[in-house]
Amino acid sequence: MDQDMVMRARVELLSANRRVVRGTEGLRIYRLLTQVQPEVYGSKLAYVLVEASASLLVQELPEQRLALLDEAVAVASALDTTNPYRTKVMAMALAARRELEGRQTQGM
């Protein structure tokens, strides 16, 4: 892991002055930092992945939306069961995945 990239990502988080950094910037930052400290950043990554799956950028791309939600479920599943945010982000990711699958089934 490139420590300069990790340090840069942490500085970006501090300078963002927001509780959760969203969008592609948030995805990039949390994907990197989750590799280093999964229990600290994993729940935020899962949250941002669920948000990204609903963005206009992937609205008409169900495979990409599903991939984002699958990643969110995987990240949430990897969190320790004692993590206070695990249940919440897991439920969000699974609900969004069920909703997407329901839409795909109705569209057939």
DSSP file (Angstrom, degrees, kcal/mol; ACC not computed):
  #  RESIDUE AA STRUCTURE BP1 BP2  ACC     N-H-->O    O-->H-N    N-H-->O    O-->H-N    TCO  KAPPA ALPHA  PHI   PSI    X-CA   Y-CA   Z-CA
    1    1 A M              0   0    0      0, 0.0     2,-0.8     0, 0.0     3,-0.1   0.000 360.0 360.0 360.0 131.2    0.0    0.0    0.0
    2    2 A D     >  -     0   0    0      1,-0.2     4,-1.8     2,-0.1     3,-0.4  -0.642 360.0-159.0 -76.6 110.5    1.4    3.4   -1.0
    3    3 A Q  H  > S+     0   0    0     -2,-0.8     4,-2.5     1,-0.2     5,-0.2   0.784  89.6  59.4 -65.1 -27.9    1.6    5.4    2.2
    4    4 A D  H  > S+     0   0    0      2,-0.2     4,-2.6     1,-0.2    -1,-0.2   0.906 105.8  48.3 -66.0 -40.1    1.6    8.7    0.4
    5    5 A M  H  > S+     0   0    0     -3,-0.4     4,-2.4     2,-0.2    -2,-0.2   0.903 111.9  49.5 -65.3 -40.7   -1.8    7.8   -1.2
    6    6 A V  H  X S+     0   0    0     -4,-1.8     4,-2.2     2,-0.2    -2,-0.2   0.932 112.4  47.1 -63.3 -45.8   -3.2    6.8    2.3
    7    7 A M  H  X S+     0   0    0     -4,-2.5     4,-2.3     1,-0.2    -2,-0.2   0.909 111.7  50.9 -63.0 -42.4   -1.9   10.1    3.8
    8    8 A R  H  X S+     0   0    0     -4,-2.6     4,-2.5     1,-0.2    -1,-0.2   0.909 109.5  50.8 -61.3 -42.6   -3.4   12.1    0.9
    9    9 A A  H  X S+     0   0    0     -4,-2.4     4,-2.0     1,-0.2    -1,-0.2   0.899 110.3  49.4 -63.2 -40.8   -6.8   10.4    1.3
   10   10 A R  H  X S+     0   0    0     -4,-2.2     4,-2.3     2,-0.2    -1,-0.2   0.894 110.5  50.0 -66.0 -39.3   -6.8   11.2    5.1
   11   11 A V  H  X S+     0   0    0     -4,-2.3     4,-2.7     2,-0.2    -2,-0.2   0.910 108.8  52.7 -65.0 -41.3   -5.9   14.8    4.4
   12   12 A E  H  X S+     0   0    0     -4,-2.5     4,-1.5     2,-0.2    -2,-0.2   0.898 108.7  50.6 -60.9 -40.1   -8.8   15.0    1.9
   13   13 A L  H  X>S+     0   0    0     -4,-2.0     4,-0.8     2,-0.2     5,-0.5   0.937 112.6  46.0 -62.2 -46.2  -11.2   13.6    4.5
   14   14 A L  H ><5S+     0   0    0     -4,-2.3     3,-0.5     1,-0.2    -2,-0.2   0.894 114.2  47.5 -64.5 -39.5  -10.1   16.2    7.0
   15   15 A S  H 3<5S+     0   0    0     -4,-2.7    -1,-0.2     1,-0.2    -2,-0.2   0.720  99.4  68.1 -77.2 -19.3  -10.2   19.0    4.6
   16   16 A A  H 3<5S-     0   0    0     -4,-1.5    -1,-0.2    -5,-0.2    -2,-0.2   0.813  84.6-156.6 -68.3 -28.6  -13.7   18.0    3.3
   17   17 A N  T <<5 +     0   0    0     -4,-0.8     2,-0.3    -3,-0.5    -3,-0.1   0.857  50.5 117.1  54.2  39.0  -15.1   19.0    6.7
   18   18 A R  S   <S-     0   0    0     -5,-0.5    -1,-0.2     1,-0.1     3,-0.2  -0.941  73.2-125.6-131.3 155.3  -18.1   16.7    6.2
   19   19 A R  S    S+     0   0    0     -2,-0.3     2,-0.4     1,-0.3    -1,-0.1   0.908 101.0  17.0 -66.3 -42.1  -19.2   13.6    8.1
   20   20 A V  S    S-     0   0    0     -4,-0.1     2,-0.5    -3,-0.1    -1,-0.3  -0.997  74.3-140.1-133.9 128.3  -19.3   11.5    4.9
   21   21 A V        -     0   0    0     -2,-0.4     2,-0.1    -3,-0.2     9,-0.1  -0.776  31.4-162.6 -86.0 126.4  -17.6   12.3    1.6
   22   22 A R     >  +     0   0    0     -2,-0.5     4,-1.3     4,-0.1     3,-0.4  -0.440  38.2  28.9-106.1 176.5  -19.9   11.4   -1.2
   23   23 A G  H  > S-     0   0    0      1,-0.2     4,-2.4     2,-0.2     5,-0.2  -0.192 113.3 -33.2  74.5-163.4  -19.7   10.7   -4.9
   24   24 A T  H  > S+     0   0    0      1,-0.2     4,-2.4     2,-0.2    -1,-0.2   0.833 138.1  57.0 -64.4 -32.3  -16.7    9.5   -6.8
   25   25 A E  H  > S+     0   0    0     -3,-0.4     4,-2.5     2,-0.2    -1,-0.2   0.936 108.7  46.3 -62.9 -45.8  -14.4   11.3   -4.5
   26   26 A G  H  X S+     0   0    0     -4,-1.3     4,-3.0     2,-0.2     5,-0.4   0.900 110.9  52.6 -63.4 -41.9  -15.8    9.4   -1.5
   27   27 A L  H  X S+     0   0    0     -4,-2.4     4,-2.3     1,-0.2     5,-0.3   0.938 111.7  46.1 -58.7 -46.6  -15.7    6.1   -3.3
   28   28 A R  H  X S+     0   0    0     -4,-2.4     4,-1.7     2,-0.2    -2,-0.2   0.938 116.7  43.6 -62.3 -47.6  -12.0    6.6   -4.1
   29   29 A I  H  X S+     0   0    0     -4,-2.5     4,-2.7     1,-0.2     5,-0.2   0.948 117.6  43.0 -64.6 -50.6  -11.1    7.7   -0.6
   30   30 A Y  H  X S+     0   0    0     -4,-3.0     4,-2.2     1,-0.2    -1,-0.2   0.834 110.4  55.7 -71.4 -31.9  -13.1    5.1    1.3
   31   31 A R  H  X S+     0   0    0     -4,-2.3     4,-0.8    -5,-0.4    -1,-0.2   0.926 113.7  42.3 -62.9 -41.7  -12.1    2.2   -1.0
   32   32 A L  H >X S+     0   0    0     -4,-1.7     4,-0.7    -5,-0.3     3,-0.7   0.952 117.5  44.3 -68.3 -50.0   -8.4    3.1   -0.3
   33   33 A L  H 3X S+     0   0    0     -4,-2.7     4,-3.1     1,-0.2     3,-0.4   0.773 104.6  63.1 -71.7 -25.2   -8.8    3.6    3.4
   34   34 A T  H 3< S+     0   0    0     -4,-2.2    -1,-0.2     1,-0.2    -2,-0.2   0.818  98.1  57.8 -67.3 -28.7  -11.0    0.5    3.9
   35   35 A Q  H << S+     0   0    0     -4,-0.8    -1,-0.2    -3,-0.7    -2,-0.2   0.827 115.2  36.7 -66.0 -30.7   -8.0   -1.5    2.8
   36   36 A V  H  < S+     0   0    0     -4,-0.7    -2,-0.2    -3,-0.4    -1,-0.2   0.885 138.5  11.6 -89.0 -45.0   -6.0    0.0    5.6
   37   37 A Q    >X  +     0   0    0     -4,-3.1     4,-2.3     1,-0.1     3,-0.8  -0.676  66.7 173.3-136.7  78.8   -8.6    0.2    8.4
   38   38 A P  H 3> S+     0   0    0      0, 0.0     4,-2.2     0, 0.0     5,-0.3   0.838  78.8  53.1 -61.1 -35.7  -11.7   -1.7    7.4
   39   39 A E  H 34 S+     0   0    0      1,-0.2     4,-0.2     2,-0.2    -5,-0.1   0.781 114.0  43.2 -71.9 -24.7  -13.5   -1.3   10.7
   40   40 A V  H <4 S+     0   0    0     -3,-0.8     4,-0.2    -7,-0.2    -1,-0.2   0.889 130.9  19.3 -85.2 -43.2  -13.1    2.5   10.6
   41   41 A Y  H  X S+     0   0    0     -4,-2.3     4,-2.3    -8,-0.2    -7,-0.2   0.561 100.1  87.1-108.8 -10.6  -14.0    3.2    7.0
   42   42 A G  H  X S+     0   0    0     -4,-2.2     4,-2.6    -5,-0.4     5,-0.2   0.885  89.1  50.6 -61.2 -42.0  -15.9    0.1    5.8
   43   43 A S  H  > S+     0   0    0     -5,-0.3     4,-2.1    -4,-0.2    -1,-0.2   0.882 111.6  48.7 -66.2 -36.1  -19.3    1.3    6.9
   44   44 A K  H  > S+     0   0    0     -4,-0.2     4,-2.6     2,-0.2    -1,-0.2   0.889 110.5  51.5 -69.4 -38.0  -18.8    4.6    5.2
   45   45 A L  H  X S+     0   0    0     -4,-2.3     4,-2.5     2,-0.2    -2,-0.2   0.946 110.3  48.3 -62.0 -47.2  -17.7    2.8    2.0
   46   46 A A  H  X S+     0   0    0     -4,-2.6     4,-2.1     1,-0.2    -2,-0.2   0.913 112.2  50.0 -59.4 -42.7  -20.8    0.6    2.1
   47   47 A Y  H  X S+     0   0    0     -4,-2.1     4,-2.1     1,-0.2    -1,-0.2   0.928 112.3  45.9 -61.2 -47.3  -23.0    3.7    2.6
   48   48 A V  H  X S+     0   0    0     -4,-2.6     4,-2.7     1,-0.2    -1,-0.2   0.850 109.8  55.4 -67.9 -34.3  -21.4    5.6   -0.3
   49   49 A L  H  X S+     0   0    0     -4,-2.5     4,-1.8     2,-0.2    -1,-0.2   0.913 107.8  48.6 -63.5 -42.2  -21.6    2.5   -2.5
   50   50 A V  H  X S+     0   0    0     -4,-2.1     4,-0.6     2,-0.2    -2,-0.2   0.925 112.9  48.1 -63.7 -43.6  -25.4    2.3   -1.9
   51   51 A E  H >< S+     0   0    0     -4,-2.1     3,-1.3     1,-0.2     4,-0.2   0.922 109.9  52.5 -60.6 -43.9  -25.7    6.0   -2.7
   52   52 A A  H >< S+     0   0    0     -4,-2.7     3,-1.5     1,-0.3     6,-0.3   0.836 100.2  62.2 -62.9 -32.8  -23.7    5.7   -5.8
   53   53 A S  H 3< S+     0   0    0     -4,-1.8    -1,-0.3     1,-0.3    -2,-0.2   0.716 106.2  46.6 -66.9 -19.0  -25.9    2.8   -7.0
   54   54 A A  T << S+     0   0    0     -3,-1.3    -1,-0.3    -4,-0.6    -2,-0.2   0.357  89.2 117.5-101.2   3.7  -28.8    5.3   -7.1
   55   55 A S  S X  S-     0   0    0     -3,-1.5     3,-1.1    -4,-0.2     4,-0.4  -0.277  76.6-116.8 -74.0 158.9  -26.9    8.1   -8.9
   56   56 A L  G >  S+     0   0    0      1,-0.2     3,-0.6     2,-0.2     4,-0.4   0.754 109.3  71.1 -64.0 -24.8  -27.9    9.4  -12.3
   57   57 A L  G 3  S+     0   0    0      1,-0.2    -1,-0.2     2,-0.1     3,-0.1   0.814 114.0  23.7 -63.5 -30.3  -24.6    8.2  -13.7
   58   58 A V  G X  S+     0   0    0     -3,-1.1     3,-2.1    -6,-0.3     7,-0.3   0.224  87.2 114.5-119.0  12.6  -25.7    4.5  -13.4
   59   59 A Q  T <  S+     0   0    0     -3,-0.6    -2,-0.1    -4,-0.4    -1,-0.1   0.858  87.3  35.9 -54.6 -39.7  -29.4    4.9  -13.5
   60   60 A E  T 3  S+     0   0    0     -4,-0.4    -1,-0.3     1,-0.2    -2,-0.1   0.159 103.0  81.3-100.8  17.8  -29.8    3.1  -16.8
   61   61 A L    <>  +     0   0    0     -3,-2.1     4,-2.2     1,-0.1     3,-0.4  -0.716  50.3 173.6-123.8  79.2  -27.0    0.6  -16.1
   62   62 A P  H  > S+     0   0    0      0, 0.0     4,-2.5     0, 0.0     5,-0.2   0.817  77.9  56.0 -61.3 -32.0  -28.5   -2.2  -14.0
   63   63 A E  H  > S+     0   0    0      2,-0.2     4,-2.1     1,-0.2     5,-0.1   0.910 110.3  44.8 -66.9 -40.1  -25.3   -4.3  -14.1
   64   64 A Q  H  > S+     0   0    0     -3,-0.4     4,-2.3     2,-0.2    -1,-0.2   0.888 112.9  51.4 -69.7 -38.4  -23.2   -1.5  -12.7
   65   65 A R  H  X S+     0   0    0     -4,-2.2     4,-2.2    -7,-0.3    -2,-0.2   0.929 110.9  48.3 -62.5 -43.9  -25.8   -0.7  -10.1
   66   66 A L  H  X S+     0   0    0     -4,-2.5     4,-2.8     1,-0.2    -2,-0.2   0.892 109.3  53.2 -63.5 -39.9  -25.8   -4.4   -9.1
   67   67 A A  H  X S+     0   0    0     -4,-2.1     4,-2.2     2,-0.2    -1,-0.2   0.906 109.1  49.1 -62.5 -41.6  -22.0   -4.5   -8.9
   68   68 A L  H  X S+     0   0    0     -4,-2.3     4,-2.1     2,-0.2    -1,-0.2   0.911 113.6  46.3 -62.9 -42.1  -22.0   -1.4   -6.6
   69   69 A L  H  X S+     0   0    0     -4,-2.2     4,-2.5     2,-0.2    -2,-0.2   0.875 110.4  52.5 -70.5 -37.0  -24.6   -3.0   -4.3
   70   70 A D  H  X S+     0   0    0     -4,-2.8     4,-2.4     2,-0.2    -1,-0.2   0.901 110.0  49.5 -63.1 -39.4  -22.8   -6.4   -4.3
   71   71 A E  H  X S+     0   0    0     -4,-2.2     4,-2.7     2,-0.2    -2,-0.2   0.906 109.8  51.5 -64.6 -40.7  -19.6   -4.5   -3.3
   72   72 A A  H  X S+     0   0    0     -4,-2.1     4,-2.6     2,-0.2    -2,-0.2   0.914 110.7  47.7 -62.2 -43.1  -21.6   -2.8   -0.5
   73   73 A V  H  X S+     0   0    0     -4,-2.5     4,-2.6     2,-0.2    -1,-0.2   0.915 112.5  49.5 -63.8 -42.8  -22.9   -6.1    0.8
   74   74 A A  H  X S+     0   0    0     -4,-2.4     4,-1.6     2,-0.2    -2,-0.2   0.916 112.5  46.9 -63.2 -43.4  -19.4   -7.6    0.7
   75   75 A V  H  X S+     0   0    0     -4,-2.7     4,-0.7     2,-0.2    -2,-0.2   0.929 114.3  46.8 -64.5 -45.7  -17.9   -4.7    2.6
   76   76 A A  H >< S+     0   0    0     -4,-2.6     3,-0.8     1,-0.2    -2,-0.2   0.894 110.7  52.9 -64.3 -39.1  -20.7   -4.7    5.2
   77   77 A S  H 3< S+     0   0    0     -4,-2.6    -1,-0.2     1,-0.2    -2,-0.2   0.835 104.1  57.3 -63.7 -32.7  -20.4   -8.4    5.6
   78   78 A A  H 3< S+     0   0    0     -4,-1.6    -1,-0.2    -5,-0.2    -2,-0.2   0.675  85.6 100.9 -74.8 -16.7  -16.7   -8.1    6.2
   79   79 A L  S << S-     0   0    0     -3,-0.8   -40,-0.1    -4,-0.7    -3,-0.0  -0.380  87.9 -97.6 -67.6 147.3  -17.2   -5.8    9.1
   80   80 A D    >   -     0   0    0      1,-0.1     3,-2.1    -2,-0.1     6,-0.2  -0.338  29.0-120.0 -62.0 145.0  -17.0   -7.3   12.6
   81   81 A T  T 3  S+     0   0    0      1,-0.3     6,-0.1    -3,-0.1    -1,-0.1   0.701 113.6  59.2 -63.4 -18.3  -20.3   -8.2   14.1
   82   82 A T  T 3  S+     0   0    0      4,-0.1    -1,-0.3     3,-0.0    -2,-0.1   0.542  75.4 115.2 -86.9  -6.5  -19.6   -5.8   17.0
   83   83 A N    X>  -     0   0    0     -3,-2.1     3,-1.1     1,-0.2     4,-0.5  -0.489  66.1-141.7 -64.4 124.7  -19.2   -2.9   14.6
   84   84 A P  T 34 S+     0   0    0      0, 0.0     4,-0.3     0, 0.0    -1,-0.2   0.688  97.4  45.3 -66.2 -17.6  -22.1   -0.5   15.5
   85   85 A Y  T 3> S+     0   0    0      1,-0.1     4,-2.5     2,-0.1     5,-0.3   0.522  86.9  90.7-101.5  -7.3  -22.8    0.4   11.9
   86   86 A R  H <> S+     0   0    0     -3,-1.1     4,-2.4     1,-0.2     5,-0.2   0.925  87.8  46.2 -56.4 -51.7  -22.7   -3.1   10.3
   87   87 A T  H  X S+     0   0    0     -4,-0.5     4,-2.4     1,-0.2    -1,-0.2   0.902 113.5  49.5 -60.8 -43.3  -26.4   -3.9   10.7
   88   88 A K  H  > S+     0   0    0     -4,-0.3     4,-2.2     2,-0.2    -1,-0.2   0.942 115.0  41.0 -64.8 -49.3  -27.5   -0.5    9.4
   89   89 A V  H  X S+     0   0    0     -4,-2.5     4,-2.5     2,-0.2    -1,-0.2   0.854 114.4  53.4 -72.0 -31.8  -25.3   -0.5    6.2
   90   90 A M  H  X S+     0   0    0     -4,-2.4     4,-2.7    -5,-0.3     5,-0.2   0.939 110.3  47.3 -63.7 -46.2  -26.0   -4.2    5.6
   91   91 A A  H  X S+     0   0    0     -4,-2.4     4,-2.4    -5,-0.2     5,-0.2   0.907 112.4  50.0 -61.8 -42.3  -29.7   -3.6    5.7
   92   92 A M  H  X S+     0   0    0     -4,-2.2     4,-2.4     2,-0.2    -1,-0.2   0.940 113.0  45.8 -60.0 -48.1  -29.4   -0.6    3.4
   93   93 A A  H  X S+     0   0    0     -4,-2.5     4,-2.1     1,-0.2    -2,-0.2   0.910 114.7  46.7 -64.8 -43.9  -27.4   -2.5    0.9
   94   94 A L  H  X S+     0   0    0     -4,-2.7     4,-2.6     2,-0.2    -1,-0.2   0.890 112.4  50.3 -67.4 -38.8  -29.7   -5.5    0.9
   95   95 A A  H  X S+     0   0    0     -4,-2.4     4,-2.4    -5,-0.2    -2,-0.2   0.921 111.7  47.6 -64.7 -43.5  -32.8   -3.4    0.6
   96   96 A A  H  X S+     0   0    0     -4,-2.4     4,-2.3    -5,-0.2    -1,-0.2   0.883 112.3  50.5 -64.5 -37.6  -31.4   -1.5   -2.3
   97   97 A R  H  X S+     0   0    0     -4,-2.1     4,-2.6     2,-0.2    -2,-0.2   0.924 110.6  48.4 -66.7 -44.4  -30.4   -4.8   -4.0
   98   98 A R  H  X S+     0   0    0     -4,-2.6     4,-2.4     2,-0.2    -2,-0.2   0.907 111.4  51.0 -60.9 -42.1  -33.8   -6.3   -3.5
   99   99 A E  H  X S+     0   0    0     -4,-2.4     4,-2.1     2,-0.2    -2,-0.2   0.923 111.2  47.4 -62.5 -44.7  -35.4   -3.1   -4.9
  100  100 A L  H  X S+     0   0    0     -4,-2.3     4,-2.3     1,-0.2    -2,-0.2   0.921 112.3  49.0 -62.8 -44.7  -33.2   -3.2   -8.0
  101  101 A E  H  X S+     0   0    0     -4,-2.6     4,-2.2     1,-0.2    -1,-0.2   0.878 109.5  53.4 -63.1 -37.2  -33.9   -6.9   -8.5
  102  102 A G  H  X S+     0   0    0     -4,-2.4     4,-2.1     2,-0.2    -1,-0.2   0.902 109.1  48.4 -63.4 -41.8  -37.6   -6.3   -8.2
  103  103 A R  H  X S+     0   0    0     -4,-2.1     4,-1.9     2,-0.2    -2,-0.2   0.896 111.0  50.6 -64.5 -40.8  -37.4   -3.6  -10.9
  104  104 A Q  H  X S+     0   0    0     -4,-2.3     4,-0.5     1,-0.2    -2,-0.2   0.892 110.6  49.4 -65.8 -38.0  -35.5   -5.8  -13.2
  105  105 A T  H >< S+     0   0    0     -4,-2.2     3,-0.8     1,-0.2    -2,-0.2   0.894 111.4  48.9 -67.1 -40.2  -38.1   -8.6  -12.7
  106  106 A Q  H 3< S+     0   0    0     -4,-2.1    -1,-0.2     1,-0.2    -2,-0.2   0.822 106.3  58.3 -68.2 -30.8  -40.9   -6.2  -13.4
  107  107 A G  H 3<        0   0    0     -4,-1.9    -1,-0.2     1,-0.2    -2,-0.2   0.616 360.0 360.0 -74.9 -12.1  -39.2   -5.0  -16.6
  108  108 A M    <<        0   0    0     -3,-0.8    -1,-0.2    -4,-0.5    -2,-0.1   0.479 360.0 360.0 -79.2 360.0  -39.0   -8.4  -18.1
